[in-house]
Amino acid sequence: MINRPLGYPMWFIAGYPDIVNYFSLPGQDKEMEGLFGDIPTEEGLDENQTFKMSVLRKIVDLYKKSGNVLEVSNSK
């Protein structure tokens, strides 16, 4: 896939395209830095160099905390 953001597994990109797009926007890197801080690579990424489940959960939570609503959500 061309221009696929690094770190996201394919199933996450397919299931949460709104989150992947949001964190790919210019300026969102500061929010991601706040999420990860000084986490060593081996704690945040698996052997395939994609985010571990615990990190993906934090990404979803951060997205929702920022006032965004999931595209797949029934709530408004």
C-alpha positions in Angstrom: 0.0 0.0 0.0 1.4 3.4 -1.0 1.7 6.1 1.7 0.5 3.8 4.4 1.3 5.3 7.8 4.0 3.4 9.7 3.2 1.5 12.8 -0.4 0.7 12.1 -1.5 -2.9 11.3 -3.6 -3.3 8.2 -6.7 -4.4 10.3 -6.5 -1.1 12.3 -6.2 1.0 9.2 -9.3 -0.8 7.8 -11.3 -0.6 11.0 -10.3 2.9 12.2 -9.5 5.0 9.1 -10.7 8.2 10.8 -8.2 7.7 13.6 -5.3 7.0 11.2 -6.2 10.0 9.1 -6.5 12.3 12.2 -3.1 11.4 13.6 -1.5 11.7 10.1 -2.5 15.4 9.9 0.1 18.0 10.3 0.5 19.1 13.9 -0.9 15.9 15.4 2.6 14.6 16.0 2.7 16.6 19.3 -0.3 14.6 20.6 1.4 11.4 19.6 4.6 12.4 21.4 2.6 13.1 24.5 1.1 9.6 24.3 4.4 7.8 23.8 6.8 10.0 25.7 10.0 8.1 26.2 8.6 4.6 25.6 11.4 2.3 24.3 10.7 1.0 20.8 10.5 -2.6 22.0 7.7 -1.7 24.5 5.6 0.1 21.8 6.2 -2.0 18.7 5.9 -5.7 18.1 8.2 -7.9 16.0 6.5 -6.7 12.8 7.2 -3.1 13.7 3.5 -2.3 14.3 2.0 -0.8 17.4 1.2 -3.3 20.2 -2.5 -3.7 21.2 -1.9 -1.6 24.4 -0.6 1.3 22.3 -3.5 1.0 19.8 -5.9 1.2 22.7 -4.2 4.4 23.9 -4.4 5.9 20.4 -8.1 5.2 20.3 -8.6 6.7 23.8 -6.5 9.8 22.9 -8.6 10.3 19.7 -11.9 10.2 21.7 -10.4 12.4 24.5 -9.7 15.0 21.8 -13.4 15.4 21.3 -13.6 13.2 18.2 -16.3 10.6 17.6 -15.5 7.3 16.0 -16.8 7.0 12.5 -18.1 3.5 13.3 -19.8 4.7 16.5 -23.6 5.0 17.0 -23.2 7.9 19.4 -23.2 11.5 18.4 
